[in-house]
Amino acid sequence: MKSPMIGRLLPGLLCALSFVAFTSSANAQAKIDPSLPEAPLPHRRVLLLFPGFETVQDPTIPVAPLKPKQKFEMAYRKTVDPSFLIESAAFAGLDQGIGYGPQYGSGWGPYAQRFGYNAANLATTFLFTDAILPNVFHQDPRYFRKGTGSFVSRVWWALRSEVVAYSDQGNEMPNYSSMIGFGMSTALSNAYSPESSITFGKTMERYGVKEGVSFGLNILREFGGLSKPERHQE
């Protein structure tokens, strides 16, 4: 089966999106205040399922920048969260149902292989995009909601956030953590994929799916309700 055209066009599409996003930008600055004391990651969820600590809910209230250890904490908490198993199982089922992803075959054995593949893929993605690269580039890996405006403007904001992020000082910068991190985790996945699935086209296809899923999660973060922070005893 040939890879979808989107996989071949993805590099050009990302470049075009990056150009449009930056040229249409007003050089906005996130409400990140380095003078604020370190704040713990909140215990809350998006739609009662996904961890909500990676979303800055109110764009009008200044927040403290994340410490390097907190970026690793984000990756760790997402990996040990119950939603991690749900996501791995769902992606494995989708892969097997539509014939996407590594070609393991059909049946419970191949499903277990797909589950392991997706679990490893998610874990390395979190490590690269939330911890390692944000520390290397001094970038904030959180999603900063727009929160107001028209539906179209907020959808554009969610899409734009794939290529535009904020530094630890609150200044706009290319979203290296996402664009490079997805590429690194996708390339690494070739190490545990069947040989028949290791081609340039299929690798770009998987990269495109990561970007698409990330955009979908941004939509949930932008429009989905966040639960109130849970109270935890120190």
C-alpha positions in Angstrom: 0.0 0.0 0.0 1.4 3.4 -1.0 1.8 6.1 1.6 -0.8 8.9 1.5 0.2 12.0 -0.4 0.1 14.0 2.8 3.3 12.2 3.9 5.1 13.4 0.8 3.8 16.9 1.0 4.2 17.3 4.8 7.6 19.1 4.8 6.3 21.7 2.3 3.1 22.1 4.2 4.9 22.7 7.5 7.2 25.3 5.9 4.2 27.1 4.4 2.3 27.0 7.8 5.3 28.2 9.6 5.7 31.1 7.2 2.1 32.1 7.4 2.0 31.8 11.2 5.0 34.0 11.7 4.1 36.6 9.1 0.6 36.9 10.4 1.8 37.2 14.0 1.8 40.4 16.0 4.9 39.2 17.9 2.7 38.3 20.8 4.1 37.6 24.2 2.8 34.9 26.5 1.9 35.7 30.1 5.1 34.1 31.4 6.6 36.1 34.3 10.1 34.9 35.2 9.9 36.8 38.5 7.1 34.6 39.8 8.1 31.8 42.2 8.0 28.2 41.0 4.5 26.8 40.9 3.7 23.1 41.0 2.1 21.5 38.0 -1.7 21.4 38.7 -3.6 18.2 39.1 -6.5 18.6 36.6 -7.8 17.0 33.5 -9.2 17.8 30.1 -12.6 16.2 29.4 -12.0 14.1 32.6 -9.5 11.9 30.6 -6.4 13.7 29.5 -3.9 15.4 31.9 -4.6 19.1 32.0 -1.4 20.3 33.5 0.1 21.1 30.1 -2.5 23.7 29.4 -2.4 27.3 30.5 -6.1 27.9 30.9 -6.4 31.7 31.4 -4.3 33.7 28.9 -4.8 36.9 31.0 -3.1 35.6 34.2 0.7 35.5 34.3 2.3 32.1 35.1 5.7 31.2 36.3 8.1 29.6 33.7 8.7 25.8 34.1 11.9 24.7 35.7 13.9 22.0 33.8 12.8 19.3 36.3 9.1 20.2 35.7 9.4 19.6 32.0 10.7 16.1 32.8 7.9 15.8 35.4 5.4 16.6 32.6 6.7 13.8 30.4 6.8 11.3 33.4 3.3 12.1 34.6 1.9 11.7 31.1 3.6 8.4 30.7 2.3 6.9 34.0 -1.1 8.4 33.7 -4.0 5.9 33.1 -4.9 7.7 29.9 -1.5 6.5 28.5 -2.8 2.9 28.4 -6.1 4.0 27.0 -4.4 5.9 24.2 -2.0 3.0 23.4 -4.9 0.6 23.2 -7.0 2.9 21.1 -4.2 3.6 18.6 -3.4 -0.1 18.4 -7.1 -0.9 17.7 -7.3 1.9 15.1 -4.0 0.7 13.4 -5.3 -2.8 13.2 -8.8 -1.8 12.1 -7.8 0.4 9.2 -4.5 -1.3 8.3 -2.4 1.7 9.2 1.0 1.7 10.8 3.5 -1.2 11.1 2.4 -4.3 9.2 2.2 -6.9 12.0 -0.8 -8.8 10.6 -4.2 -9.5 12.2 -5.2 -11.2 15.4 -4.6 -10.8 19.2 -0.8 -11.4 18.8 -0.3 -8.6 16.3 -2.6 -6.4 18.3 -0.3 -6.9 21.3 2.6 -5.9 19.1 0.8 -2.8 18.0 0.0 -1.9 21.6 3.7 -2.2 22.5 4.7 -0.2 19.5 2.2 2.6 20.3 3.2 2.6 24.0 6.9 3.0 23.1 6.0 5.6 20.5 4.0 7.7 22.9 6.6 7.5 25.7 9.5 8.6 23.4 7.3 11.4 22.0 6.6 12.7 25.5 10.2 12.5 26.4 11.4 14.4 23.4 8.6 17.0 23.1 7.9 17.8 26.8 11.3 17.3 28.4 14.5 17.0 26.4 14.0 19.5 23.6 12.2 22.1 25.7 15.2 22.2 28.0 17.6 22.3 25.1 15.8 25.2 23.4 14.6 26.9 26.6 11.1 26.5 25.4 7.8 26.2 27.2 6.0 23.0 26.2 2.6 24.0 27.5 -0.4 24.9 25.3 -1.4 28.5 25.9 -5.2 28.9 25.2 -6.5 31.8 23.2 -9.7 31.4 25.1 -11.7 34.2 23.3 -12.6 35.3 19.8 -14.4 33.6 17.0 -14.4 29.8 16.5 -12.3 30.1 13.3 -9.7 32.3 15.1 -9.4 29.8 17.9 -9.0 26.8 15.5 -6.3 28.8 13.7 -4.6 29.4 17.1 -4.6 25.7 17.8 -3.1 25.0 14.4 -0.6 27.8 14.7 0.6 26.5 18.0 2.0 23.5 16.2 4.7 25.7 14.7 4.8 28.7 17.0 5.6 28.3 20.7 7.0 30.5 23.6 10.4 30.7 25.1 10.8 30.4 28.9 10.9 34.2 28.9 7.5 34.4 27.1 8.7 35.4 23.6 7.5 33.7 20.4 9.8 31.2 18.8 9.5 28.3 16.4 8.1 25.2 18.0 11.3 23.2 17.8 10.1 20.8 20.5 7.1 19.7 18.5 8.5 19.7 15.0 11.9 18.2 15.8 10.6 16.0 18.6 8.0 14.4 16.5 10.7 13.7 13.9 13.1 12.2 16.4 10.5 9.9 18.0 9.2 8.9 14.5 12.8 8.0 13.3 13.4 6.1 16.6 10.2 4.1 16.0 11.9 2.6 12.9 14.2 0.7 15.3 11.3 -1.4 16.5 9.1 -1.5 13.4 8.9 -4.4 10.9 11.4 -4.0 8.0 8.5 -3.7 5.5 7.3 -0.6 7.3 10.6 1.2 7.2 10.5 3.5 4.2 10.8 7.2 3.8 7.1 7.5 2.7 5.8 5.5 5.7 8.1 7.4 8.1 6.8 10.7 6.8 3.2 9.3 7.0 3.7 8.5 10.7 5.2 12.0 11.3 2.2 13.6 9.7 -0.2 11.5 11.9 1.7 12.8 15.0 1.2 16.4 13.9 -2.4 15.7 13.1 -3.1 14.1 16.5 -1.3 16.9 18.3 -3.5 19.5 16.5 -6.6 17.5 17.5 -5.4 17.6 21.1 -4.8 21.4 20.8 -8.5 21.7 19.8 -9.5 19.7 22.9 -7.3 22.0 25.1 -8.7 25.1 23.4 -12.4 24.2 23.6 -12.6 21.4 26.2 -13.4 22.1 29.8 -10.7 21.6 32.4 -11.6 20.1 35.7 -10.9 21.9 38.9 -7.5 21.1 40.4 -7.6 18.2 42.8 -6.5 18.8 46.4 -3.4 16.8 47.3 -1.9 16.5 50.7 1.8 17.4 50.8 
